[in-house]
Amino acid sequence: MAKKKMSLTTKVIIGMVLGIMVGLLINISGLNAEGSFTNMYVVNGLFYVIGKLFITALKMLVVPLVLFSLITGVIGIGDIRELGKVGGKSFALYLLTTAIAITVGIVIAAGLGIGEGVHMTTDTAFSGKEAPSLAEVLINIIPSNVFQAMAEGKMLQIIFFSIMVGISILMVGKKAEPVVELIEIGNEIMMKMVNIVMAVAPYAVFALLAKSIASLGLGLLADLGQYVVVLIGVLLFHLFVTLMAILKIFTGLSVSMFLKKAREMQVFAFSTSSSNATIPVTLRTVTEKMGVDISVASFTVPFGATINMDGTAIMQGVATVFIANAYGVDLGFAGHLTVILMSVLASIGTAGVPGVGLIMLSMVFTQVGLPVEGIGLILGVDRLLDMVRTAVNVSGDAVVSVIVGKSENKFDINIYNDPNAGMITEEELHIPEEVEKELAEVVKKVHDEE
């Protein structure tokens, strides 16, 4: 009987667990002291380089993958009105989940009274950055220079350009068939590149987490125990209860199957702390594992990575209650309602802005009269908590993608229910001999003609 091979998801989870354990061991043992061999050559050397190379490789794939897949998706939909329906449903669902997320965060945090009796001081200064206005964000959706937008990874501008190209190809019609074929081939090539990068994921996840835990440790969680425990608890509640309830209500699909197929994507998000860097993995997960058609997923995934702020919204709700109680400020019902509305609007207004979570939080604090310096109290643990927030964010992207795909009949139930769908095999990473020979003959023919 042939030995069953370990799946990539299992390998990635093992890499994550080992990374956390090794990181903790290095941190607790004191091996990571400033200037030590372990600090210089292992944590900030080997682990840093491997992790950075992996994240950079993922980011390398984001722009061409979104460009090719979204243009392919628009062409696949074929009807501009249908595209409008997909966009409208996605936008409404993302705002709905964000509003629910922050409401749940505030209710639980306020109910538990976190921060009451806490009199903390901080030496960490924080100056709030001014977020762009909603009007400015809307204007900036149209790129003045598409190549600059791609170089800077401005997702809303790339989405806009891709949709315009797809619509223009549909308007040109039959003459554009060679371009359509080229774009579809380009999309297939990019998905294969995703598979190649993911093949080294277990080692990269190990390195990323080992470095993070070794550098940050878990000791700093003690001073902010209430905040950390409640925030993680609310994030997990939103992931396993709220989002899964929304999925069940709108689709009737198996929640356990969704969670099983989302594990790999969640581990990637947890490791990278970046929804944008996780786009290639999220897109592959919702299409190849969950059965959402590329015409829908190519829009909902990058759009969600840009404006879906479930995890960040929960952080704002819990952080606002914690800081308000720590400073003895009574927000009242009106104050809490203001926080909810501000966070939902800010999730659109700060889309694509670096450090979006803290920018949004400084806006909220200013609006309800809390001292912005209070953010300095929670800055120390924000990096670790950001990992959990990102995993929740990408899960929300996947839930909305499945809901929209099913409602638009752009969904394959058989793929969703197949536990082995989308698994990367060694055969997929192997180049068949006949293909190698064909490519060699093509290259030789071109060379001889020259």
HELIX and SHEET records of a PDB file:
HELIX    1   1 LEU A    8  SER A   29  1                                  22    
HELIX    2   2 PHE A   37  PHE A   37  1                                   1    
HELIX    3   3 THR A   38  PHE A   47  3                                  10    
HELIX    4   4 TYR A   48  ILE A   77  1                                  30    
HELIX    5   5 ILE A   80  LEU A  112  1                                  33    
HELIX    6   6 LEU A  134  ILE A  139  1                                   6    
HELIX    7   7 VAL A  146  GLU A  152  1                                   7    
HELIX    8   8 MET A  155  VAL A  172  1                                  18    
HELIX    9   9 GLY A  173  ALA A  176  5                                   4    
HELIX   10  10 GLU A  177  MET A  198  1                                  22    
HELIX   11  11 ALA A  201  LEU A  216  1                                  16    
HELIX   12  12 GLY A  219  LEU A  221  5                                   3    
HELIX   13  13 GLY A  225  PHE A  237  1                                  13    
HELIX   14  14 HIS A  238  THR A  242  3                                   5    
HELIX   15  15 LEU A  243  THR A  251  1                                   9    
HELIX   16  16 VAL A  255  THR A  272  1                                  18    
HELIX   17  17 ILE A  279  ARG A  284  1                                   6    
HELIX   18  18 THR A  285  LYS A  289  3                                   5    
HELIX   19  19 ILE A  294  ILE A  307  1                                  14    
HELIX   20  20 ASP A  310  ALA A  326  1                                  17    
HELIX   21  21 GLY A  332  GLY A  349  1                                  18    
HELIX   22  22 VAL A  356  VAL A  368  1                                  13    
HELIX   23  23 VAL A  372  GLY A  374  5                                   3    
HELIX   24  24 ILE A  375  SER A  407  1                                  33    
HELIX   25  25 ILE A  413  ASN A  417  1                                   5    
HELIX   26  26 GLU A  426  LEU A  429  5                                   4    
HELIX   27  27 GLU A  433  GLU A  449  1                                  17    
END                                                                             
